[in-house]
Amino acid sequence: MALRHAVLAALLDGEFSGYELAKSFDIGVANFWHASPQQLYTELAKLEKEGLVEGRQVVQEARPNKRLFQVTDAGRTELEEFAAAASKPSVIRDDLLVKVQNADRIGTAPVIEQLVERASAADAKLELLGKVLRKMRGDLDEEEYLLRGERIGGYLTCLRGIAFEQGHRDWCRRSAAVLRERERLATRADAH
């Protein structure tokens, strides 16, 4: 998937400025696609040049003017073609995994610290995603929302984000505990 598809998909929810799009990415799309605000602005310019989004200038009195973007019919067609294309299997690219893989050769203390930090970050993300789901659901319980809710796609991707963050958090905690215990046993063995 290219960033263009994530941007087009986010714009299906309405007309957004680049700033609003970046905030939307942080809350919703970021659980499966990361992009910096600068990347988003660059991508919006490309999409507008290609006719996949259109922008309009909004004049504001007390603040700088802003541009609002929305998906064009050509952009919707691009998304429909993307949705119909076969998806590639996902892969994990994470520098922390390289560090863990070699922890017994490079020292465990900094790796353990990073695992603990990642677990903590996953907890924060879980809290945020939980709030997003509760807001989407409103007064409905989850099963009712899954059957009758308005925006099921965003809800399902948030559920996937939660499953990912829970698995990642649990793996980080377990890996940190294993490395701590191995370090403790090695220190104990060296003392004897």
Accessible surface in RSA format (square Angstrom, percent):
REM  Atomic radii and reference values for relative SASA: ProtOr
REM  Chains: A
REM  Algorithm: Lee & Richards
REM  Probe-radius: 1.40
REM  Slices: 20
REM RES _ NUM      All-atoms   Total-Side   Main-Chain    Non-polar    All polar
REM                ABS   REL    ABS   REL    ABS   REL    ABS   REL    ABS   REL
RES MET A   1    97.41  50.4  36.71  24.3  60.70 144.5  23.68  20.1  73.73  97.7
RES ALA A   2    44.93  41.3  35.76  55.2   9.17  20.9  42.90  60.4   2.04   5.4
RES LEU A   3    28.75  16.0  24.28  17.4   4.47  11.2  24.28  17.1   4.47  12.0
RES ARG A   4    49.35  20.7  48.79  24.9   0.56   1.3  17.05  23.3  32.30  19.6
RES HIS A   5    22.88  12.5  21.88  15.2   1.00   2.6  19.53  20.1   3.35   3.9
RES ALA A   6     3.24   3.0   0.00   0.0   3.24   7.4   3.21   4.5   0.03   0.1
RES VAL A   7     0.00   0.0   0.00   0.0   0.00   0.0   0.00   0.0   0.00   0.0
RES LEU A   8     0.00   0.0   0.00   0.0   0.00   0.0   0.00   0.0   0.00   0.0
RES ALA A   9    47.44  43.6  38.45  59.3   8.99  20.5  38.97  54.9   8.47  22.4
RES ALA A  10     6.94   6.4   0.21   0.3   6.73  15.3   6.75   9.5   0.19   0.5
RES LEU A  11     4.19   2.3   0.29   0.2   3.90   9.8   0.29   0.2   3.90  10.5
RES LEU A  12    76.98  42.9  52.54  37.6  24.44  61.4  53.71  37.7  23.27  62.6
RES ASP A  13    84.36  59.1  49.01  48.8  35.36  83.6  20.14  47.4  64.22  64.1
RES GLY A  14    31.35  38.7   0.00   N/A  31.35  38.7  31.27  85.8   0.08   0.2
RES GLU A  15    59.25  34.0  35.82  27.1  23.42  55.8  15.25  29.5  44.00  35.9
RES PHE A  16    42.65  21.3  42.19  26.1   0.46   1.2  42.19  25.6   0.46   1.3
RES SER A  17     7.51   6.3   7.51  10.0   0.00   0.0   5.08  10.8   2.43   3.4
RES GLY A  18     4.19   5.2   0.00   N/A   4.19   5.2   0.05   0.1   4.14   9.3
RES TYR A  19   141.51  66.1 139.92  79.6   1.59   4.1 103.43  77.7  38.08  46.9
RES GLU A  20    58.99  33.9  55.59  42.1   3.40   8.1  24.06  46.5  34.93  28.5
RES LEU A  21     0.16   0.1   0.16   0.1   0.00   0.0   0.16   0.1   0.00   0.0
RES ALA A  22    12.04  11.1  11.03  17.0   1.01   2.3  11.22  15.8   0.82   2.2
RES LYS A  23   105.93  51.7 104.62  64.2   1.31   3.1  53.42  48.1  52.50  55.9
RES SER A  24    31.23  26.4  21.70  29.0   9.53  22.0  15.00  31.9  16.23  22.7
RES PHE A  25     2.69   1.3   2.69   1.7   0.00   0.0   2.69   1.6   0.00   0.0
RES ASP A  26    92.80  65.0  86.46  86.1   6.33  15.0  21.98  51.7  70.81  70.6
RES ILE A  27    79.67  45.3  79.38  59.1   0.30   0.7  79.38  57.2   0.30   0.8
RES GLY A  28    24.43  30.1   0.00   N/A  24.43  30.1  23.47  64.4   0.96   2.1
RES VAL A  29    18.72  12.3  18.55  16.8   0.17   0.4  18.68  16.2   0.04   0.1
RES ALA A  30    30.20  27.8  16.35  25.2  13.85  31.5  16.35  23.0  13.85  36.7
RES ASN A  31    18.41  12.7   1.10   1.1  17.31  41.7   1.23   3.0  17.18  16.6
RES PHE A  32   100.71  50.4  68.73  42.6  31.98  83.2  80.06  48.5  20.65  59.1
RES TRP A  33    67.79  27.2  62.77  30.4   5.02  11.8  65.06  34.7   2.73   4.4
RES HIS A  34   150.59  82.3 127.90  88.9  22.69  58.1  93.33  96.2  57.26  66.6
RES ALA A  35     8.97   8.2   0.65   1.0   8.32  18.9   0.66   0.9   8.31  22.0
RES SER A  36    37.95  32.1  36.28  48.4   1.67   3.8  32.87  70.0   5.07   7.1
RES PRO A  37    77.27  56.3  77.23  70.4   0.04   0.2  77.27  63.8   0.00   0.0
RES GLN A  38   127.38  71.2 124.41  90.9   2.97   7.1  55.25 117.6  72.12  54.7
RES GLN A  39    89.54  50.1  85.00  62.1   4.54  10.8  28.62  60.9  60.92  46.2
RES LEU A  40     1.11   0.6   1.11   0.8   0.00   0.0   1.11   0.8   0.00   0.0
RES TYR A  41   100.46  46.9  94.08  53.5   6.38  16.6  75.34  56.6  25.12  31.0
RES THR A  42    61.75  43.9  55.46  56.2   6.29  15.0  49.03  65.9  12.72  19.2
RES GLU A  43    16.41   9.4  16.26  12.3   0.15   0.4   0.10   0.2  16.31  13.3
RES LEU A  44     2.47   1.4   2.47   1.8   0.00   0.0   2.47   1.7   0.00   0.0
RES ALA A  45    62.02  57.0  51.51  79.5  10.51  23.9  56.35  79.4   5.66  15.0
RES LYS A  46   105.67  51.6 102.31  62.8   3.36   8.0  59.22  53.3  46.45  49.5
RES LEU A  47     0.00   0.0   0.00   0.0   0.00   0.0   0.00   0.0   0.00   0.0
RES GLU A  48    57.72  33.1  47.01  35.6  10.71  25.5  20.80  40.2  36.92  30.1
RES LYS A  49   188.84  92.1 151.72  93.1  37.12  88.4 105.18  94.7  83.67  89.1
RES GLU A  50    93.34  53.6  62.10  47.0  31.24  74.4  40.69  78.7  52.65  43.0
RES GLY A  51    34.26  42.3   0.00   N/A  34.26  42.3  29.68  81.5   4.58  10.3
RES LEU A  52    14.45   8.0  14.45  10.3   0.00   0.0  14.45  10.1   0.00   0.0
RES VAL A  53     1.94   1.3   0.00   0.0   1.94   4.7   0.00   0.0   1.94   5.3
RES GLU A  54    89.51  51.4  87.00  65.8   2.51   6.0  28.47  55.1  61.04  49.8
RES GLY A  55    21.52  26.5   0.00   N/A  21.52  26.5   0.76   2.1  20.76  46.5
RES ARG A  56   125.15  52.5 120.42  61.4   4.73  11.3  61.42  83.9  63.73  38.6
RES GLN A  57    97.12  54.3  73.19  53.5  23.93  57.0  39.46  84.0  57.66  43.7
RES VAL A  58    34.05  22.4  31.24  28.3   2.81   6.8  34.05  29.6   0.00   0.0
RES VAL A  59   117.16  77.1  91.35  82.7  25.80  62.2  91.35  79.4  25.80  70.0
RES GLN A  60    43.52  24.3  30.86  22.6  12.66  30.1  16.95  36.1  26.57  20.2
RES GLU A  61   183.06 105.1 141.55 107.1  41.51  98.8  61.37 118.7 121.69  99.4
RES ALA A  62   102.51  94.3  60.82  93.9  41.69  94.8  72.39 102.0  30.12  79.8
RES ARG A  63   162.56  68.3 152.12  77.5  10.44  24.9  50.01  68.3 112.55  68.2
RES PRO A  64   114.41  83.4  99.91  91.1  14.50  52.7 111.92  92.4   2.49  15.5
RES ASN A  65    73.21  50.5  48.65  47.0  24.56  59.1   6.33  15.2  66.88  64.6
RES LYS A  66    62.86  30.7  56.72  34.8   6.14  14.6  35.51  32.0  27.35  29.1
RES ARG A  67    88.40  37.1  82.12  41.9   6.28  14.9  46.11  63.0  42.29  25.6
RES LEU A  68    20.06  11.2  19.76  14.1   0.30   0.8  19.76  13.9   0.30   0.8
RES PHE A  69    15.83   7.9  15.83   9.8   0.00   0.0  15.83   9.6   0.00   0.0
RES GLN A  70    71.42  39.9  71.42  52.2   0.00   0.0   9.63  20.5  61.80  46.9
RES VAL A  71    20.44  13.5   2.52   2.3  17.92  43.2   2.52   2.2  17.92  48.6
RES THR A  72    26.44  18.8  19.77  20.0   6.67  15.9  26.44  35.5   0.00   0.0
RES ASP A  73   120.48  84.4 114.04 113.5   6.43  15.2  38.19  89.9  82.28  82.1
RES ALA A  74    51.87  47.7  39.64  61.2  12.23  27.8  46.06  64.9   5.81  15.4
RES GLY A  75     0.00   0.0   0.00   N/A   0.00   0.0   0.00   0.0   0.00   0.0
RES ARG A  76   118.87  49.9 117.75  60.0   1.13   2.7  29.45  40.2  89.42  54.2
RES THR A  77    66.85  47.5  66.72  67.6   0.13   0.3  42.26  56.8  24.60  37.2
RES GLU A  78    41.99  24.1  39.46  29.9   2.52   6.0   3.80   7.4  38.18  31.2
RES LEU A  79    19.25  10.7  17.85  12.8   1.41   3.5  18.12  12.7   1.14   3.1
RES GLU A  80   116.81  67.1 108.15  81.8   8.66  20.6  47.57  92.0  69.24  56.5
RES GLU A  81   111.76  64.2 101.71  76.9  10.05  23.9  46.43  89.8  65.33  53.3
RES PHE A  82    73.34  36.7  62.21  38.5  11.13  29.0  68.40  41.5   4.94  14.1
RES ALA A  83    82.72  76.1  49.57  76.5  33.15  75.4  57.41  80.8  25.31  67.0
RES ALA A  84    91.05  83.7  50.91  78.6  40.14  91.3  62.09  87.4  28.95  76.7
RES ALA A  85    60.70  55.8  42.52  65.6  18.19  41.4  53.37  75.2   7.33  19.4
RES ALA A  86   104.03  95.7  66.49 102.6  37.54  85.4  77.59 109.3  26.44  70.0
RES SER A  87   108.48  91.7  74.29  99.2  34.19  78.7  43.72  93.1  64.76  90.7
RES LYS A  88   179.17  87.4 155.92  95.7  23.25  55.3 102.10  91.9  77.07  82.1
RES PRO A  89   120.69  88.0  98.68  90.0  22.01  80.0 111.27  91.9   9.41  58.5
RES SER A  90   113.08  95.6  80.68 107.7  32.40  74.6  52.29 111.3  60.80  85.2
RES VAL A  91   119.31  78.5  90.26  81.7  29.05  70.0  96.36  83.7  22.95  62.3
RES ILE A  92   137.04  78.0 106.34  79.2  30.69  74.0 109.58  78.9  27.46  74.5
RES ARG A  93   222.61  93.5 183.62  93.6  39.00  92.9  68.09  93.1 154.53  93.7
RES ASP A  94    34.65  24.3  19.84  19.7  14.82  35.0  12.45  29.3  22.20  22.1
RES ASP A  95    90.44  63.4  80.27  79.9  10.17  24.0  37.53  88.3  52.91  52.8
RES LEU A  96     2.63   1.5   2.47   1.8   0.16   0.4   2.63   1.8   0.00   0.0
RES LEU A  97    62.73  34.9  59.13  42.3   3.60   9.0  59.50  41.8   3.23   8.7
RES VAL A  98    91.90  60.5  91.26  82.6   0.64   1.5  91.69  79.7   0.21   0.6
RES LYS A  99    68.20  33.3  66.95  41.1   1.25   3.0  41.82  37.6  26.38  28.1
RES VAL A 100    32.39  21.3  24.33  22.0   8.06  19.4  24.33  21.1   8.06  21.9
RES GLN A 101   136.91  76.6 113.37  82.9  23.54  56.1  38.40  81.7  98.51  74.7
RES ASN A 102    45.19  31.2  45.19  43.7   0.00   0.0   8.26  19.9  36.93  35.7
RES ALA A 103     1.30   1.2   0.85   1.3   0.45   1.0   0.85   1.2   0.45   1.2
RES ASP A 104   103.78  72.7  67.95  67.6  35.83  84.7  29.88  70.3  73.90  73.7
RES ARG A 105   191.58  80.4 153.44  78.2  38.14  90.8  56.98  77.9 134.60  81.6
RES ILE A 106   107.29  61.1  73.33  54.6  33.96  81.8  82.19  59.2  25.10  68.1
RES GLY A 107    36.88  45.5   0.00   N/A  36.88  45.5  32.95  90.4   3.94   8.8
RES THR A 108    21.85  15.5  18.21  18.5   3.64   8.7  16.45  22.1   5.40   8.2
RES ALA A 109    64.31  59.1  55.54  85.7   8.78  20.0  58.64  82.6   5.67  15.0
RES PRO A 110    74.92  54.6  70.68  64.4   4.24  15.4  74.48  61.5   0.44   2.8
RES VAL A 111     2.68   1.8   2.68   2.4   0.00   0.0   2.68   2.3   0.00   0.0
RES ILE A 112    15.69   8.9  15.69  11.7   0.00   0.0  15.69  11.3   0.00   0.0
RES GLU A 113   107.25  61.6 101.44  76.7   5.81  13.8  34.03  65.8  73.22  59.8
RES GLN A 114    52.83  29.5  52.35  38.3   0.48   1.1  20.99  44.7  31.84  24.2
RES LEU A 115     0.06   0.0   0.00   0.0   0.06   0.2   0.06   0.0   0.00   0.0
RES VAL A 116    69.87  46.0  66.83  60.5   3.05   7.3  69.01  60.0   0.86   2.3
RES GLU A 117    97.78  56.1  89.66  67.8   8.12  19.3  43.83  84.8  53.94  44.0
RES ARG A 118    74.05  31.1  71.83  36.6   2.22   5.3  25.12  34.3  48.93  29.7
RES ALA A 119     5.11   4.7   5.11   7.9   0.00   0.0   5.11   7.2   0.00   0.0
RES SER A 120    69.00  58.3  61.74  82.4   7.26  16.7  26.42  56.3  42.58  59.7
RES ALA A 121    60.14  55.3  47.42  73.2  12.72  28.9  54.96  77.4   5.18  13.7
RES ALA A 122     2.15   2.0   0.44   0.7   1.70   3.9   1.33   1.9   0.81   2.2
RES ASP A 123    52.17  36.5  45.77  45.6   6.40  15.1  26.18  61.6  25.99  25.9
RES ALA A 124    64.54  59.3  52.01  80.3  12.53  28.5  58.81  82.8   5.73  15.2
RES LYS A 125    44.23  21.6  40.85  25.1   3.38   8.0  29.38  26.4  14.85  15.8
RES LEU A 126    23.37  13.0  17.44  12.5   5.93  14.9  17.76  12.5   5.62  15.1
RES GLU A 127   106.04  60.9  95.82  72.5  10.21  24.3  37.97  73.4  68.07  55.6
RES LEU A 128    66.58  37.1  64.54  46.2   2.04   5.1  66.18  46.5   0.40   1.1
RES LEU A 129     0.00   0.0   0.00   0.0   0.00   0.0   0.00   0.0   0.00   0.0
RES GLY A 130    13.19  16.3   0.00   N/A  13.19  16.3  12.97  35.6   0.22   0.5
RES LYS A 131   109.95  53.6 104.72  64.3   5.22  12.4  59.97  54.0  49.98  53.2
RES VAL A 132    23.13  15.2  20.59  18.6   2.54   6.1  23.05  20.0   0.07   0.2
RES LEU A 133     7.72   4.3   7.72   5.5   0.00   0.0   7.72   5.4   0.00   0.0
RES ARG A 134   126.50  53.1 120.08  61.2   6.42  15.3  56.04  76.6  70.46  42.7
RES LYS A 135   180.27  87.9 154.59  94.9  25.68  61.2 107.78  97.0  72.49  77.2
RES MET A 136    57.41  29.7  32.83  21.7  24.58  58.5  36.98  31.4  20.43  27.1
RES ARG A 137    48.76  20.5  43.72  22.3   5.04  12.0   1.05   1.4  47.72  28.9
RES GLY A 138    53.11  65.5   0.00   N/A  53.11  65.5  33.44  91.8  19.67  44.1
RES ASP A 139   157.37 110.2 117.80 117.3  39.57  93.6  41.37  97.4 116.01 115.7
RES LEU A 140    70.74  39.4  64.47  46.1   6.27  15.8  66.38  46.6   4.36  11.7
RES ASP A 141    95.18  66.7  83.32  82.9  11.86  28.1  44.48 104.7  50.71  50.6
RES GLU A 142    59.95  34.4  55.28  41.8   4.68  11.1  17.48  33.8  42.47  34.7
RES GLU A 143   116.96  67.1 115.53  87.4   1.43   3.4  59.51 115.1  57.45  46.9
RES GLU A 144    61.42  35.3  59.47  45.0   1.95   4.6  16.42  31.8  45.01  36.7
RES TYR A 145     9.34   4.4   9.34   5.3   0.00   0.0   5.88   4.4   3.47   4.3
RES LEU A 146    52.66  29.3  34.78  24.9  17.87  44.9  34.78  24.4  17.87  48.1
RES LEU A 147   136.31  75.9 104.03  74.4  32.29  81.2 106.65  74.9  29.67  79.8
RES ARG A 148   163.06  68.5 132.99  67.8  30.07  71.6  53.49  73.1 109.57  66.4
RES GLY A 149    18.47  22.8   0.00   N/A  18.47  22.8   2.55   7.0  15.93  35.7
RES GLU A 150   169.26  97.2 136.33 103.1  32.92  78.4  56.64 109.6 112.62  91.9
RES ARG A 151   119.09  50.0 118.05  60.2   1.05   2.5  63.40  86.7  55.69  33.8
RES ILE A 152    63.97  36.4  62.02  46.2   1.95   4.7  62.02  44.7   1.95   5.3
RES GLY A 153    37.49  46.2   0.00   N/A  37.49  46.2  33.43  91.7   4.06   9.1
RES GLY A 154    22.70  28.0   0.00   N/A  22.70  28.0  21.19  58.1   1.51   3.4
RES TYR A 155     0.00   0.0   0.00   0.0   0.00   0.0   0.00   0.0   0.00   0.0
RES LEU A 156    90.28  50.3  84.91  60.7   5.37  13.5  85.12  59.8   5.15  13.9
RES THR A 157    52.91  37.6  51.25  52.0   1.66   4.0  46.40  62.3   6.51   9.8
RES CYS A 158     3.78   2.9   3.78   4.2   0.00   0.0   0.00   0.0   3.78   4.1
RES LEU A 159    49.14  27.4  44.57  31.9   4.57  11.5  44.91  31.5   4.23  11.4
RES ARG A 160   147.18  61.8 142.82  72.8   4.37  10.4  67.65  92.5  79.53  48.2
RES GLY A 161     1.16   1.4   0.00   N/A   1.16   1.4   1.16   3.2   0.00   0.0
RES ILE A 162    29.62  16.9  29.62  22.1   0.00   0.0  29.62  21.3   0.00   0.0
RES ALA A 163    52.80  48.5  41.98  64.8  10.82  24.6  44.16  62.2   8.64  22.9
RES PHE A 164    97.90  49.0  92.90  57.5   5.00  13.0  96.96  58.8   0.94   2.7
RES GLU A 165    19.58  11.2  19.58  14.8   0.00   0.0   0.00   0.0  19.58  16.0
RES GLN A 166    77.74  43.5  77.74  56.8   0.00   0.0  11.33  24.1  66.41  50.4
RES GLY A 167    40.62  50.1   0.00   N/A  40.62  50.1  35.05  96.2   5.57  12.5
RES HIS A 168    30.71  16.8  24.69  17.2   6.03  15.4  15.75  16.2  14.97  17.4
RES ARG A 169    46.09  19.4  46.09  23.5   0.00   0.0   0.38   0.5  45.72  27.7
RES ASP A 170    72.89  51.1  67.09  66.8   5.80  13.7  30.14  70.9  42.75  42.6
RES TRP A 171    88.02  35.3  81.41  39.4   6.61  15.5  63.85  34.0  24.17  39.2
RES CYS A 172     0.06   0.0   0.00   0.0   0.06   0.1   0.00   0.0   0.05   0.1
RES ARG A 173   118.43  49.7 109.76  56.0   8.67  20.6  52.40  71.6  66.03  40.0
RES ARG A 174   177.83  74.7 171.47  87.4   6.36  15.1  56.16  76.7 121.68  73.7
RES SER A 175    15.10  12.8  10.50  14.0   4.60  10.6   7.30  15.5   7.80  10.9
RES ALA A 176     1.71   1.6   1.71   2.6   0.00   0.0   1.71   2.4   0.00   0.0
RES ALA A 177    50.85  46.8  45.72  70.5   5.13  11.7  47.46  66.8   3.38   9.0
RES VAL A 178    69.23  45.6  65.61  59.4   3.62   8.7  69.12  60.1   0.12   0.3
RES LEU A 179    19.22  10.7  19.22  13.8   0.00   0.0  19.22  13.5   0.00   0.0
RES ARG A 180   114.21  48.0 109.38  55.8   4.84  11.5  53.69  73.4  60.52  36.7
RES GLU A 181    74.15  42.6  72.24  54.7   1.91   4.5  42.01  81.3  32.14  26.2
RES ARG A 182   144.20  60.5 138.47  70.6   5.73  13.6  35.80  48.9 108.40  65.7
RES GLU A 183    74.48  42.8  68.12  51.5   6.36  15.1  32.33  62.5  42.15  34.4
RES ARG A 184   114.85  48.2 106.95  54.5   7.90  18.8  71.35  97.5  43.50  26.4
RES LEU A 185    85.75  47.8  81.89  58.6   3.85   9.7  82.21  57.7   3.54   9.5
RES ALA A 186    55.13  50.7  46.72  72.1   8.41  19.1  54.54  76.8   0.58   1.5
RES THR A 187    89.14  63.4  84.81  86.0   4.33  10.3  68.29  91.7  20.85  31.5
RES ARG A 188   130.53  54.8 125.30  63.9   5.23  12.5  39.36  53.8  91.17  55.3
RES ALA A 189    68.84  63.3  48.23  74.4  20.60  46.9  54.48  76.7  14.35  38.0
RES ASP A 190   127.61  89.4  94.25  93.8  33.36  78.9  33.06  77.8  94.55  94.3
RES ALA A 191    85.34  78.5  42.79  66.0  42.55  96.8  54.81  77.2  30.53  80.9
RES HIS A 192   177.18  96.8 118.13  82.1  59.05 151.0 103.39 106.6  73.78  85.9
END  Absolute sums over single chains surface
CHAIN  1 A    12906.9      10706.3       2200.6       7287.8       5619.1
END  Absolute sums over all chains
TOTAL         12906.9      10706.3       2200.6       7287.8       5619.1
